[in-house]
């Protein structure tokens, strides 16, 4: 079941830097780290052929809603083994944590509910 | 510095590292809290981001960063406006994606918040707010929105304290009881914890304890089915019981002990501090309100002092009902006679000494007045030897002080041949009474020694008696020793009383 984020466009004007969300850095990491015949890399390359925009800057994360399986495989080396632990992870645009392209169920759930308030805590 | 600032700082850290070769040693954790409005629970997370899939590019030529500017940026407190002025952020593009992880720190944060709330009691003046804050953090910690917190405090006598009306530092569950708490406590689960000194978890009160225990029945009636009671220690003495109650059976179980053990020392320390402060207040109140009080009934005056501190009862009458008075007296037989005899001997020796001195003086000086005085003294000796009344005693003493002593002093000073005798006379005079007093002093010393021995024996007996049955005891020292003992259930309500103890004391 793909998990979609509620907010789709990056409009966090509080961050003064220019930001650009793209997956190319993760894809390049795959290409450098895994042999070309690796099953997951083959899947990634095939998806990129049919959906080349996945390698380009993404303005609206809703464009990724139908590509959750692709994102799951892309993030798989960073995620704990399924069923081993329930943890909170997400793939986000630079400086973001509220607006994500992909997230684990646990991460998604705490942001999903409208009755969840987020507040900062100084350390 | 808020989270936004922290993220910007991390952005500038990346810029300085990549384009200026400056590696800032900064590690500013970003913490987030999430409040679920449905259940009121708050969760705490530490935010971390893997930035190895991020790259930063400059969109305009890089500004030159002078040494002085770098110093300015790093020397002062993080000044966002200054950073943005020196390194305009819109000139930098962060591209890629961040792999974000939230680490659940609820246990650590809730414990830390609890510690803060408990140890900084004075900073939150409103007790109800303080209690709610503490209870809320307990709920956050256990992730149980309906858990209820209470603390039963234990008094110095090892009994639970029911008198305080405070919201915390008092058992919420006991406080809600309508009948006498003592009745409920006997043989109860609370008593079990006090006796064994171990944690007690009842997963399902209704199933496990309701039938056998009145207190448990009442707790179930209050809407709780799951209860944890754990003793709080200070110097190996139980000073309180931490209570956690939940309406859901099994919500608190053995695994909850990991979290309970984490917060128990904080509660123990805070309770110890509270009890010390509270004791000081009660003692001050008792000192102000009451005179010295016998230990057996101090508890009641303490209660009155606490009631006054809590403003629940002001200037209450303290009455002990249905008590049995016992009176005892130890007198020394013929003590008055012996005392009079000592006084008689002192006066007799005094007058005889005066007679000898006057006779010697008259023989040498041939003053008529000395003969007259000698005659008076001889008459007084004769009268004294026949009988002595209190009136005689006072009159004779006055006669010696006023009429004789000045004459002897004069003779001693005026005529050197009388000086040794006058000095000898003076040395035997008691400074306070102005007459001879060695016999009476010896009598008084002997009497005091005897009474003191009797009083010590009585005190030892009283100590033993108090162990069996606490009672009010007072003694008076006269020529002998007199004492009053008051016994009864109302003196020590926590110990069952029986007429047997009255008989025992009488024996």
Interface residues (C-beta under 8 A of the other chain):
Chain A: X14 X15 X16 X17 X18 X19 X20 X21 X22 X23 X24 X25 X26 X29 X57 X75 X78 X87 X88 X89 X90 X91 X92 X93 X94 X95 X96 X97 X100 X101 X107 X110 X113 X115 X116 X117 X118 X119 X120 X121 X122 X123
Chain B: X1 X2 X3 X4 X7 X8 X11 X28 X29 X30 X31 X32 X33 X34 X35 X36 X37 X38 X43 X44 X45 X47 X49 X50 X52 X53 X54 X55 X59 X84 X89 X90 X92 X93 X94 X95 X96 X97 X98 X99 X100 X101 X102 X103 X104 X109
